[in-house]
Amino acid sequence: MFQSIADFTPINKVTVFWSQSLTTGTMIFKATGPSIEVDLTSQTTQTISFLGPAGAGTFAPGPLPPTPS
């Protein structure tokens, strides 16, 4: 048996992505479609947007751009 003491530092980053094939509690290694890493180190909220068709668009930091009139 191996025993040791370790200190862990939380990483306040999350990856946001779309998936219709995962179920609650599924562990993932890597997002397989469009995704964005959101850094929550210095603030507790972020705004991101998704532009384009589902599964083929892209995520972007910030709100959606205004629509042309």
mmCIF file of the N, C-alpha and C atoms, coordinates in Angstrom:
data_MODEL
# 
_entry.id   MODEL 
# 
loop_
_atom_site.group_PDB 
_atom_site.id 
_atom_site.type_symbol 
_atom_site.label_atom_id 
_atom_site.label_alt_id 
_atom_site.label_comp_id 
_atom_site.label_asym_id 
_atom_site.label_entity_id 
_atom_site.label_seq_id 
_atom_site.pdbx_PDB_ins_code 
_atom_site.Cartn_x 
_atom_site.Cartn_y 
_atom_site.Cartn_z 
_atom_site.occupancy 
_atom_site.B_iso_or_equiv 
_atom_site.pdbx_formal_charge 
_atom_site.auth_seq_id 
_atom_site.auth_comp_id 
_atom_site.auth_asym_id 
_atom_site.auth_atom_id 
_atom_site.pdbx_PDB_model_num 
ATOM 1   N N  . MET A 1 1  ? 0.842   -1.170 0.000   1.00 0.00 ? 1  MET A N  1 
ATOM 2   C CA . MET A 1 1  ? 0.000   0.000  0.000   1.00 0.00 ? 1  MET A CA 1 
ATOM 3   C C  . MET A 1 1  ? 0.890   1.237  0.000   1.00 0.00 ? 1  MET A C  1 
ATOM 4   N N  . PHE A 1 2  ? 0.481   2.220  -0.769  1.00 0.00 ? 2  PHE A N  1 
ATOM 5   C CA . PHE A 1 2  ? 1.222   3.474  -0.878  1.00 0.00 ? 2  PHE A CA 1 
ATOM 6   C C  . PHE A 1 2  ? 0.412   4.577  -0.227  1.00 0.00 ? 2  PHE A C  1 
ATOM 7   N N  . GLN A 1 3  ? 1.044   5.359  0.638   1.00 0.00 ? 3  GLN A N  1 
ATOM 8   C CA . GLN A 1 3  ? 0.373   6.497  1.260   1.00 0.00 ? 3  GLN A CA 1 
ATOM 9   C C  . GLN A 1 3  ? 1.250   7.724  1.100   1.00 0.00 ? 3  GLN A C  1 
ATOM 10  N N  . SER A 1 4  ? 0.588   8.857  0.877   1.00 0.00 ? 4  SER A N  1 
ATOM 11  C CA . SER A 1 4  ? 1.316   10.096 0.700   1.00 0.00 ? 4  SER A CA 1 
ATOM 12  C C  . SER A 1 4  ? 0.392   11.262 1.005   1.00 0.00 ? 4  SER A C  1 
ATOM 13  N N  . ILE A 1 5  ? 0.971   12.414 1.245   1.00 0.00 ? 5  ILE A N  1 
ATOM 14  C CA . ILE A 1 5  ? 0.214   13.642 1.443   1.00 0.00 ? 5  ILE A CA 1 
ATOM 15  C C  . ILE A 1 5  ? 0.462   14.530 0.238   1.00 0.00 ? 5  ILE A C  1 
ATOM 16  N N  . ALA A 1 6  ? -0.605  15.117 -0.271  1.00 0.00 ? 6  ALA A N  1 
ATOM 17  C CA . ALA A 1 6  ? -0.472  15.977 -1.449  1.00 0.00 ? 6  ALA A CA 1 
ATOM 18  C C  . ALA A 1 6  ? -1.336  17.217 -1.270  1.00 0.00 ? 6  ALA A C  1 
ATOM 19  N N  . ASP A 1 7  ? -0.860  18.332 -1.775  1.00 0.00 ? 7  ASP A N  1 
ATOM 20  C CA . ASP A 1 7  ? -1.643  19.564 -1.805  1.00 0.00 ? 7  ASP A CA 1 
ATOM 21  C C  . ASP A 1 7  ? -2.158  19.762 -3.215  1.00 0.00 ? 7  ASP A C  1 
ATOM 22  N N  . PHE A 1 8  ? -3.428  20.104 -3.329  1.00 0.00 ? 8  PHE A N  1 
ATOM 23  C CA . PHE A 1 8  ? -4.035  20.362 -4.625  1.00 0.00 ? 8  PHE A CA 1 
ATOM 24  C C  . PHE A 1 8  ? -4.495  21.804 -4.698  1.00 0.00 ? 8  PHE A C  1 
ATOM 25  N N  . THR A 1 9  ? -4.210  22.445 -5.807  1.00 0.00 ? 9  THR A N  1 
ATOM 26  C CA . THR A 1 9  ? -4.656  23.812 -6.048  1.00 0.00 ? 9  THR A CA 1 
ATOM 27  C C  . THR A 1 9  ? -5.779  23.762 -7.066  1.00 0.00 ? 9  THR A C  1 
ATOM 28  N N  . PRO A 1 10 ? -6.957  24.316 -6.734  1.00 0.00 ? 10 PRO A N  1 
ATOM 29  C CA . PRO A 1 10 ? -8.059  24.271 -7.688  1.00 0.00 ? 10 PRO A CA 1 
ATOM 30  C C  . PRO A 1 10 ? -7.740  25.072 -8.952  1.00 0.00 ? 10 PRO A C  1 
ATOM 31  N N  . ILE A 1 11 ? -8.212  24.584 -10.062 1.00 0.00 ? 11 ILE A N  1 
ATOM 32  C CA . ILE A 1 11 ? -8.099  25.297 -11.332 1.00 0.00 ? 11 ILE A CA 1 
ATOM 33  C C  . ILE A 1 11 ? -9.493  25.811 -11.655 1.00 0.00 ? 11 ILE A C  1 
ATOM 34  N N  . ASN A 1 12 ? -9.634  27.108 -11.684 1.00 0.00 ? 12 ASN A N  1 
ATOM 35  C CA . ASN A 1 12 ? -10.946 27.720 -11.870 1.00 0.00 ? 12 ASN A CA 1 
ATOM 36  C C  . ASN A 1 12 ? -11.237 27.971 -13.344 1.00 0.00 ? 12 ASN A C  1 
ATOM 37  N N  . LYS A 1 13 ? -11.110 26.919 -14.135 1.00 0.00 ? 13 LYS A N  1 
ATOM 38  C CA . LYS A 1 13 ? -11.406 27.005 -15.557 1.00 0.00 ? 13 LYS A CA 1 
ATOM 39  C C  . LYS A 1 13 ? -12.354 25.869 -15.910 1.00 0.00 ? 13 LYS A C  1 
ATOM 40  N N  . VAL A 1 14 ? -13.309 26.159 -16.785 1.00 0.00 ? 14 VAL A N  1 
ATOM 41  C CA . VAL A 1 14 ? -14.246 25.142 -17.245 1.00 0.00 ? 14 VAL A CA 1 
ATOM 42  C C  . VAL A 1 14 ? -14.286 25.169 -18.769 1.00 0.00 ? 14 VAL A C  1 
ATOM 43  N N  . THR A 1 15 ? -14.618 24.053 -19.358 1.00 0.00 ? 15 THR A N  1 
ATOM 44  C CA . THR A 1 15 ? -14.827 23.986 -20.798 1.00 0.00 ? 15 THR A CA 1 
ATOM 45  C C  . THR A 1 15 ? -16.316 23.856 -21.051 1.00 0.00 ? 15 THR A C  1 
ATOM 46  N N  . VAL A 1 16 ? -16.847 24.740 -21.892 1.00 0.00 ? 16 VAL A N  1 
ATOM 47  C CA . VAL A 1 16 ? -18.262 24.732 -22.247 1.00 0.00 ? 16 VAL A CA 1 
ATOM 48  C C  . VAL A 1 16 ? -18.377 24.153 -23.658 1.00 0.00 ? 16 VAL A C  1 
ATOM 49  N N  . PHE A 1 17 ? -19.313 23.200 -23.838 1.00 0.00 ? 17 PHE A N  1 
ATOM 50  C CA . PHE A 1 17 ? -19.507 22.576 -25.147 1.00 0.00 ? 17 PHE A CA 1 
ATOM 51  C C  . PHE A 1 17 ? -20.918 22.023 -25.226 1.00 0.00 ? 17 PHE A C  1 
ATOM 52  N N  . TRP A 1 18 ? -21.350 21.688 -26.431 1.00 0.00 ? 18 TRP A N  1 
ATOM 53  C CA . TRP A 1 18 ? -22.653 21.065 -26.657 1.00 0.00 ? 18 TRP A CA 1 
ATOM 54  C C  . TRP A 1 18 ? -22.474 19.569 -26.831 1.00 0.00 ? 18 TRP A C  1 
ATOM 55  N N  . SER A 1 19 ? -23.429 18.801 -26.300 1.00 0.00 ? 19 SER A N  1 
ATOM 56  C CA . SER A 1 19 ? -23.441 17.363 -26.561 1.00 0.00 ? 19 SER A CA 1 
ATOM 57  C C  . SER A 1 19 ? -24.844 16.832 -26.334 1.00 0.00 ? 19 SER A C  1 
ATOM 58  N N  . GLN A 1 20 ? -25.322 16.044 -27.271 1.00 0.00 ? 20 GLN A N  1 
ATOM 59  C CA . GLN A 1 20 ? -26.620 15.391 -27.106 1.00 0.00 ? 20 GLN A CA 1 
ATOM 60  C C  . GLN A 1 20 ? -26.457 13.927 -26.731 1.00 0.00 ? 20 GLN A C  1 
ATOM 61  N N  . SER A 1 21 ? -25.230 13.436 -26.705 1.00 0.00 ? 21 SER A N  1 
ATOM 62  C CA . SER A 1 21 ? -25.020 12.008 -26.469 1.00 0.00 ? 21 SER A CA 1 
ATOM 63  C C  . SER A 1 21 ? -24.556 11.678 -25.055 1.00 0.00 ? 21 SER A C  1 
ATOM 64  N N  . LEU A 1 22 ? -24.269 12.665 -24.225 1.00 0.00 ? 22 LEU A N  1 
ATOM 65  C CA . LEU A 1 22 ? -23.797 12.392 -22.865 1.00 0.00 ? 22 LEU A CA 1 
ATOM 66  C C  . LEU A 1 22 ? -24.957 12.380 -21.889 1.00 0.00 ? 22 LEU A C  1 
ATOM 67  N N  . THR A 1 23 ? -24.809 11.604 -20.823 1.00 0.00 ? 23 THR A N  1 
ATOM 68  C CA . THR A 1 23 ? -25.817 11.568 -19.777 1.00 0.00 ? 23 THR A CA 1 
ATOM 69  C C  . THR A 1 23 ? -25.223 12.136 -18.495 1.00 0.00 ? 23 THR A C  1 
ATOM 70  N N  . THR A 1 24 ? -26.075 12.493 -17.568 1.00 0.00 ? 24 THR A N  1 
ATOM 71  C CA . THR A 1 24 ? -25.635 13.040 -16.296 1.00 0.00 ? 24 THR A CA 1 
ATOM 72  C C  . THR A 1 24 ? -24.662 12.085 -15.617 1.00 0.00 ? 24 THR A C  1 
ATOM 73  N N  . GLY A 1 25 ? -23.566 12.633 -15.100 1.00 0.00 ? 25 GLY A N  1 
ATOM 74  C CA . GLY A 1 25 ? -22.578 11.833 -14.396 1.00 0.00 ? 25 GLY A CA 1 
ATOM 75  C C  . GLY A 1 25 ? -21.478 11.269 -15.280 1.00 0.00 ? 25 GLY A C  1 
ATOM 76  N N  . THR A 1 26 ? -21.528 11.525 -16.584 1.00 0.00 ? 26 THR A N  1 
ATOM 77  C CA . THR A 1 26 ? -20.509 11.014 -17.493 1.00 0.00 ? 26 THR A CA 1 
ATOM 78  C C  . THR A 1 26 ? -19.211 11.785 -17.318 1.00 0.00 ? 26 THR A C  1 
ATOM 79  N N  . MET A 1 27 ? -18.122 11.074 -17.159 1.00 0.00 ? 27 MET A N  1 
ATOM 80  C CA . MET A 1 27 ? -16.806 11.700 -17.106 1.00 0.00 ? 27 MET A CA 1 
ATOM 81  C C  . MET A 1 27 ? -16.313 11.857 -18.537 1.00 0.00 ? 27 MET A C  1 
ATOM 82  N N  . ILE A 1 28 ? -15.776 13.041 -18.859 1.00 0.00 ? 28 ILE A N  1 
ATOM 83  C CA . ILE A 1 28 ? -15.275 13.263 -20.212 1.00 0.00 ? 28 ILE A CA 1 
ATOM 84  C C  . ILE A 1 28 ? -13.803 13.626 -20.154 1.00 0.00 ? 28 ILE A C  1 
ATOM 85  N N  . PHE A 1 29 ? -13.103 13.344 -21.218 1.00 0.00 ? 29 PHE A N  1 
ATOM 86  C CA . PHE A 1 29 ? -11.682 13.672 -21.319 1.00 0.00 ? 29 PHE A CA 1 
ATOM 87  C C  . PHE A 1 29 ? -11.480 14.902 -22.182 1.00 0.00 ? 29 PHE A C  1 
ATOM 88  N N  . LYS A 1 30 ? -12.224 14.991 -23.267 1.00 0.00 ? 30 LYS A N  1 
ATOM 89  C CA . LYS A 1 30 ? -12.055 16.088 -24.206 1.00 0.00 ? 30 LYS A CA 1 
ATOM 90  C C  . LYS A 1 30 ? -13.375 16.335 -24.925 1.00 0.00 ? 30 LYS A C  1 
ATOM 91  N N  . ALA A 1 31 ? -13.737 17.598 -25.090 1.00 0.00 ? 31 ALA A N  1 
ATOM 92  C CA . ALA A 1 31 ? -14.932 17.930 -25.856 1.00 0.00 ? 31 ALA A CA 1 
ATOM 93  C C  . ALA A 1 31 ? -14.688 17.570 -27.309 1.00 0.00 ? 31 ALA A C  1 
ATOM 94  N N  . THR A 1 32 ? -15.686 16.970 -27.953 1.00 0.00 ? 32 THR A N  1 
ATOM 95  C CA . THR A 1 32 ? -15.505 16.485 -29.322 1.00 0.00 ? 32 THR A CA 1 
ATOM 96  C C  . THR A 1 32 ? -16.085 17.421 -30.372 1.00 0.00 ? 32 THR A C  1 
ATOM 97  N N  . GLY A 1 33 ? -16.618 18.537 -29.989 1.00 0.00 ? 33 GLY A N  1 
ATOM 98  C CA . GLY A 1 33 ? -17.172 19.485 -30.955 1.00 0.00 ? 33 GLY A CA 1 
ATOM 99  C C  . GLY A 1 33 ? -16.715 20.884 -30.591 1.00 0.00 ? 33 GLY A C  1 
ATOM 100 N N  . PRO A 1 34 ? -17.444 21.882 -31.072 1.00 0.00 ? 34 PRO A N  1 
ATOM 101 C CA . PRO A 1 34 ? -17.087 23.256 -30.721 1.00 0.00 ? 34 PRO A CA 1 
ATOM 102 C C  . PRO A 1 34 ? -17.085 23.437 -29.200 1.00 0.00 ? 34 PRO A C  1 
ATOM 103 N N  . SER A 1 35 ? -16.083 24.137 -28.695 1.00 0.00 ? 35 SER A N  1 
ATOM 104 C CA . SER A 1 35 ? -15.982 24.362 -27.251 1.00 0.00 ? 35 SER A CA 1 
ATOM 105 C C  . SER A 1 35 ? -15.225 25.649 -26.985 1.00 0.00 ? 35 SER A C  1 
ATOM 106 N N  . ILE A 1 36 ? -15.301 26.099 -25.733 1.00 0.00 ? 36 ILE A N  1 
ATOM 107 C CA . ILE A 1 36 ? -14.543 27.270 -25.298 1.00 0.00 ? 36 ILE A CA 1 
ATOM 108 C C  . ILE A 1 36 ? -14.137 27.051 -23.849 1.00 0.00 ? 36 ILE A C  1 
ATOM 109 N N  . GLU A 1 37 ? -12.911 27.420 -23.512 1.00 0.00 ? 37 GLU A N  1 
ATOM 110 C CA . GLU A 1 37 ? -12.458 27.362 -22.123 1.00 0.00 ? 37 GLU A CA 1 
ATOM 111 C C  . GLU A 1 37 ? -12.765 28.707 -21.476 1.00 0.00 ? 37 GLU A C  1 
ATOM 112 N N  . VAL A 1 38 ? -13.445 28.666 -20.335 1.00 0.00 ? 38 VAL A N  1 
ATOM 113 C CA . VAL A 1 38 ? -13.833 29.877 -19.613 1.00 0.00 ? 38 VAL A CA 1 
ATOM 114 C C  . VAL A 1 38 ? -13.013 29.950 -18.330 1.00 0.00 ? 38 VAL A C  1 
ATOM 115 N N  . ASP A 1 39 ? -12.283 31.041 -18.154 1.00 0.00 ? 39 ASP A N  1 
ATOM 116 C CA . ASP A 1 39 ? -11.424 31.238 -16.985 1.00 0.00 ? 39 ASP A CA 1 
ATOM 117 C C  . ASP A 1 39 ? -12.194 32.020 -15.927 1.00 0.00 ? 39 ASP A C  1 
ATOM 118 N N  . LEU A 1 40 ? -12.429 31.392 -14.789 1.00 0.00 ? 40 LEU A N  1 
ATOM 119 C CA . LEU A 1 40 ? -13.150 32.015 -13.680 1.00 0.00 ? 40 LEU A CA 1 
ATOM 120 C C  . LEU A 1 40 ? -12.221 32.329 -12.514 1.00 0.00 ? 40 LEU A C  1 
ATOM 121 N N  . THR A 1 41 ? -10.939 32.484 -12.803 1.00 0.00 ? 41 THR A N  1 
ATOM 122 C CA . THR A 1 41 ? -9.959  32.742 -11.756 1.00 0.00 ? 41 THR A CA 1 
ATOM 123 C C  . THR A 1 41 ? -10.199 34.071 -11.065 1.00 0.00 ? 41 THR A C  1 
ATOM 124 N N  . SER A 1 42 ? -10.490 35.126 -11.817 1.00 0.00 ? 42 SER A N  1 
ATOM 125 C CA . SER A 1 42 ? -10.605 36.461 -11.215 1.00 0.00 ? 42 SER A CA 1 
ATOM 126 C C  . SER A 1 42 ? -12.035 36.967 -11.126 1.00 0.00 ? 42 SER A C  1 
ATOM 127 N N  . GLN A 1 43 ? -13.006 36.210 -11.624 1.00 0.00 ? 43 GLN A N  1 
ATOM 128 C CA . GLN A 1 43 ? -14.410 36.611 -11.498 1.00 0.00 ? 43 GLN A CA 1 
ATOM 129 C C  . GLN A 1 43 ? -15.288 35.371 -11.494 1.00 0.00 ? 43 GLN A C  1 
ATOM 130 N N  . THR A 1 44 ? -16.510 35.522 -10.996 1.00 0.00 ? 44 THR A N  1 
ATOM 131 C CA . THR A 1 44 ? -17.390 34.356 -10.837 1.00 0.00 ? 44 THR A CA 1 
ATOM 132 C C  . THR A 1 44 ? -18.376 34.178 -11.981 1.00 0.00 ? 44 THR A C  1 
ATOM 133 N N  . THR A 1 45 ? -18.470 35.129 -12.888 1.00 0.00 ? 45 THR A N  1 
ATOM 134 C CA . THR A 1 45 ? -19.360 34.992 -14.042 1.00 0.00 ? 45 THR A CA 1 
ATOM 135 C C  . THR A 1 45 ? -18.626 35.405 -15.317 1.00 0.00 ? 45 THR A C  1 
ATOM 136 N N  . GLN A 1 46 ? -19.035 34.845 -16.417 1.00 0.00 ? 46 GLN A N  1 
ATOM 137 C CA . GLN A 1 46 ? -18.505 35.187 -17.738 1.00 0.00 ? 46 GLN A CA 1 
ATOM 138 C C  . GLN A 1 46 ? -19.668 35.148 -18.721 1.00 0.00 ? 46 GLN A C  1 
ATOM 139 N N  . THR A 1 47 ? -19.585 35.928 -19.770 1.00 0.00 ? 47 THR A N  1 
ATOM 140 C CA . THR A 1 47 ? -20.570 35.875 -20.855 1.00 0.00 ? 47 THR A CA 1 
ATOM 141 C C  . THR A 1 47 ? -19.886 35.287 -22.078 1.00 0.00 ? 47 THR A C  1 
ATOM 142 N N  . ILE A 1 48 ? -20.523 34.272 -22.650 1.00 0.00 ? 48 ILE A N  1 
ATOM 143 C CA . ILE A 1 48 ? -20.016 33.689 -23.894 1.00 0.00 ? 48 ILE A CA 1 
ATOM 144 C C  . ILE A 1 48 ? -21.178 33.589 -24.871 1.00 0.00 ? 48 ILE A C  1 
ATOM 145 N N  . SER A 1 49 ? -20.859 33.448 -26.147 1.00 0.00 ? 49 SER A N  1 
ATOM 146 C CA . SER A 1 49 ? -21.879 33.343 -27.187 1.00 0.00 ? 49 SER A CA 1 
ATOM 147 C C  . SER A 1 49 ? -21.552 32.171 -28.097 1.00 0.00 ? 49 SER A C  1 
ATOM 148 N N  . PHE A 1 50 ? -22.577 31.684 -28.776 1.00 0.00 ? 50 PHE A N  1 
ATOM 149 C CA . PHE A 1 50 ? -22.392 30.640 -29.777 1.00 0.00 ? 50 PHE A CA 1 
ATOM 150 C C  . PHE A 1 50 ? -22.950 31.166 -31.083 1.00 0.00 ? 50 PHE A C  1 
ATOM 151 N N  . LEU A 1 51 ? -22.125 31.166 -32.121 1.00 0.00 ? 51 LEU A N  1 
ATOM 152 C CA . LEU A 1 51 ? -22.516 31.689 -33.423 1.00 0.00 ? 51 LEU A CA 1 
ATOM 153 C C  . LEU A 1 51 ? -22.498 30.576 -34.454 1.00 0.00 ? 51 LEU A C  1 
ATOM 154 N N  . GLY A 1 52 ? -23.569 30.422 -35.201 1.00 0.00 ? 52 GLY A N  1 
ATOM 155 C CA . GLY A 1 52 ? -23.607 29.423 -36.259 1.00 0.00 ? 52 GLY A CA 1 
ATOM 156 C C  . GLY A 1 52 ? -24.552 28.290 -35.943 1.00 0.00 ? 52 GLY A C  1 
ATOM 157 N N  . PRO A 1 53 ? -24.636 27.326 -36.855 1.00 0.00 ? 53 PRO A N  1 
ATOM 158 C CA . PRO A 1 53 ? -25.545 26.201 -36.650 1.00 0.00 ? 53 PRO A CA 1 
ATOM 159 C C  . PRO A 1 53 ? -25.048 25.263 -35.548 1.00 0.00 ? 53 PRO A C  1 
ATOM 160 N N  . ALA A 1 54 ? -25.985 24.600 -34.902 1.00 0.00 ? 54 ALA A N  1 
ATOM 161 C CA . ALA A 1 54 ? -25.642 23.663 -33.824 1.00 0.00 ? 54 ALA A CA 1 
ATOM 162 C C  . ALA A 1 54 ? -24.654 22.616 -34.322 1.00 0.00 ? 54 ALA A C  1 
ATOM 163 N N  . GLY A 1 55 ? -23.597 22.406 -33.571 1.00 0.00 ? 55 GLY A N  1 
ATOM 164 C CA . GLY A 1 55 ? -22.590 21.416 -33.917 1.00 0.00 ? 55 GLY A CA 1 
ATOM 165 C C  . GLY A 1 55 ? -21.545 21.890 -34.912 1.00 0.00 ? 55 GLY A C  1 
ATOM 166 N N  . ALA A 1 56 ? -21.801 23.023 -35.572 1.00 0.00 ? 56 ALA A N  1 
ATOM 167 C CA . ALA A 1 56 ? -20.844 23.484 -36.575 1.00 0.00 ? 56 ALA A CA 1 
ATOM 168 C C  . ALA A 1 56 ? -20.447 24.937 -36.360 1.00 0.00 ? 56 ALA A C  1 
ATOM 169 N N  . GLY A 1 57 ? -21.046 25.604 -35.382 1.00 0.00 ? 57 GLY A N  1 
ATOM 170 C CA . GLY A 1 57 ? -20.711 26.992 -35.113 1.00 0.00 ? 57 GLY A CA 1 
ATOM 171 C C  . GLY A 1 57 ? -19.486 27.107 -34.231 1.00 0.00 ? 57 GLY A C  1 
ATOM 172 N N  . THR A 1 58 ? -19.300 28.290 -33.671 1.00 0.00 ? 58 THR A N  1 
ATOM 173 C CA . THR A 1 58 ? -18.164 28.514 -32.782 1.00 0.00 ? 58 THR A CA 1 
ATOM 174 C C  . THR A 1 58 ? -18.609 29.296 -31.554 1.00 0.00 ? 58 THR A C  1 
ATOM 175 N N  . PHE A 1 59 ? -17.941 29.031 -30.444 1.00 0.00 ? 59 PHE A N  1 
ATOM 176 C CA . PHE A 1 59 ? -18.137 29.809 -29.227 1.00 0.00 ? 59 PHE A CA 1 
ATOM 177 C C  . PHE A 1 59 ? -17.220 31.024 -29.283 1.00 0.00 ? 59 PHE A C  1 
ATOM 178 N N  . ALA A 1 60 ? -17.650 32.114 -28.655 1.00 0.00 ? 60 ALA A N  1 
ATOM 179 C CA . ALA A 1 60 ? -16.825 33.321 -28.591 1.00 0.00 ? 60 ALA A CA 1 
ATOM 180 C C  . ALA A 1 60 ? -17.024 33.974 -27.238 1.00 0.00 ? 60 ALA A C  1 
ATOM 181 N N  . PRO A 1 61 ? -15.972 34.603 -26.701 1.00 0.00 ? 61 PRO A N  1 
ATOM 182 C CA . PRO A 1 61 ? -16.150 35.324 -25.448 1.00 0.00 ? 61 PRO A CA 1 
ATOM 183 C C  . PRO A 1 61 ? -17.024 36.553 -25.692 1.00 0.00 ? 61 PRO A C  1 
ATOM 184 N N  . GLY A 1 62 ? -17.824 36.908 -24.700 1.00 0.00 ? 62 GLY A N  1 
ATOM 185 C CA . GLY A 1 62 ? -18.654 38.105 -24.794 1.00 0.00 ? 62 GLY A CA 1 
ATOM 186 C C  . GLY A 1 62 ? -20.053 37.829 -25.321 1.00 0.00 ? 62 GLY A C  1 
ATOM 187 N N  . PRO A 1 63 ? -20.879 38.884 -25.342 1.00 0.00 ? 63 PRO A N  1 
ATOM 188 C CA . PRO A 1 63 ? -22.253 38.719 -25.812 1.00 0.00 ? 63 PRO A CA 1 
ATOM 189 C C  . PRO A 1 63 ? -22.311 38.604 -27.335 1.00 0.00 ? 63 PRO A C  1 
ATOM 190 N N  . LEU A 1 64 ? -23.467 38.196 -27.828 1.00 0.00 ? 64 LEU A N  1 
ATOM 191 C CA . LEU A 1 64 ? -23.682 38.133 -29.267 1.00 0.00 ? 64 LEU A CA 1 
ATOM 192 C C  . LEU A 1 64 ? -23.540 39.528 -29.862 1.00 0.00 ? 64 LEU A C  1 
ATOM 193 N N  . PRO A 1 65 ? -22.981 39.627 -31.075 1.00 0.00 ? 65 PRO A N  1 
ATOM 194 C CA . PRO A 1 65 ? -22.907 40.939 -31.714 1.00 0.00 ? 65 PRO A CA 1 
ATOM 195 C C  . PRO A 1 65 ? -24.309 41.399 -32.099 1.00 0.00 ? 65 PRO A C  1 
ATOM 196 N N  . PRO A 1 66 ? -24.509 42.728 -32.171 1.00 0.00 ? 66 PRO A N  1 
ATOM 197 C CA . PRO A 1 66 ? -25.839 43.212 -32.567 1.00 0.00 ? 66 PRO A CA 1 
ATOM 198 C C  . PRO A 1 66 ? -26.175 42.763 -33.993 1.00 0.00 ? 66 PRO A C  1 
ATOM 199 N N  . THR A 1 67 ? -27.439 42.485 -34.228 1.00 0.00 ? 67 THR A N  1 
ATOM 200 C CA . THR A 1 67 ? -27.862 42.113 -35.570 1.00 0.00 ? 67 THR A CA 1 
ATOM 201 C C  . THR A 1 67 ? -28.037 43.355 -36.421 1.00 0.00 ? 67 THR A C  1 
ATOM 202 N N  . PRO A 1 68 ? -27.621 43.289 -37.682 1.00 0.00 ? 68 PRO A N  1 
ATOM 203 C CA . PRO A 1 68 ? -27.762 44.477 -38.540 1.00 0.00 ? 68 PRO A CA 1 
ATOM 204 C C  . PRO A 1 68 ? -29.236 44.769 -38.775 1.00 0.00 ? 68 PRO A C  1 
ATOM 205 N N  . SER A 1 69 ? -29.575 46.056 -38.843 1.00 0.00 ? 69 SER A N  1 
ATOM 206 C CA . SER A 1 69 ? -30.978 46.398 -39.075 1.00 0.00 ? 69 SER A CA 1 
ATOM 207 C C  . SER A 1 69 ? -31.244 46.809 -40.502 1.00 0.00 ? 69 SER A C  1 
# 
